Amino acid sequence: MRTHAAAPGQGVAAQQHSAALDFVEALGHDVSSGQLALPSFPDALLRIRDVVSNPGTPMDRVVQAAQTEPVFTARLIRMANSVLYSRGENHIADVGAAVARLGCDTIRNVAVAEATRQLLFSEGHRALRPYLRDLWEHSVRVAALAAVLARRLRPALAEQALIGGLLHDIGKLYILTRAKLHPELFADPLALGDLLAEWHPVVGRIILEGWDMPEQVALAAEEHETVDREMTGRVDVVEIVTAANLIANRGVGRAGGDDAAVRAACVRLGIDIAEVARLVHDDRSGAQVVADALRL
């Protein structure tokens, strides 16, 4: 790695710039050489995801796999009893009933959500907790919005849209964990934000391909910031996650979340912005309900 020695009397800003150059150089090498040190899914949750991904897996095998991870088991039961899935049915208290109520697609998504949450809030990342808490909350919001939009536009894509939304910014986790070795970078929030914005899409795609995520989910990580990408057919997961990201950014001071951008995204999806508002705020299945279920 090239070093940029500080000259006598060099200011703090110049040192930060030097550190940023070093970091970007190292990150660029990681990306171009394919040598990203991919964050790993917790083993138990990876096994659960793989079991439920096989459509021929017997239900008792799914239950057995779920029971190997106590925290995950508790989350399954709480989600099954949430307003999103209970639909007024009786309260359940065992994992077998939760599995039967939720189904394999939802169970796989809960496993991915729990694995992501554990990665973000691991003890090793304690110093990054403020950044990662914001990242988690935004990701949950985008996942919920993407799921709601997909149910309206292309219901078959709802599960992939939810996971695409949840993982669309996963590249930021890698960059932040690498950047904590260069504390100077955190002294300039604007510069750090620019670095994250420039690099997280390609890093995210590499990570999701390494996790064997569906192609559309990996592509959503890479292209969700490209609001004018060419549409070659029906609305896909990438378009849905892109719109969900813009809607989530709206009114919270994030880049790209202005009304004009949101309206343009709605036009691309073929949906009216007023209908989006109704979908978002539906008391039974709206985005807030989905987000609350993911946060359980």
Secondary structure, 3 states (H helix, E strand, C coil): CCCCCCCCCCCHHHHHHHHHHHHHHHHHHHHHHCCCCCCCCCHHHHHHHHHHHCCCCCHHHHHHHHCCCHHHHHHHHHHHCCHHHHCCCCCCCCHHHHHHHHCHHHHHHHHHHHHHHHHHCCHHHHHHHHHHHHHHHHHHHHHHHHHHHHHHHCHHHHHHHHHHHHHCCHHHHHHHHHHCCCHHHHHCHHHHHHHHHHHHHHHHHHHHHHCCCCHHHHHHHHHCCCCCCCCCCCCCHHHHHHHHHHHHHCCCCCCCCCHHHHHHHHHHHCCCHHHHHHHHHCCCCCHHHHHHHHHC
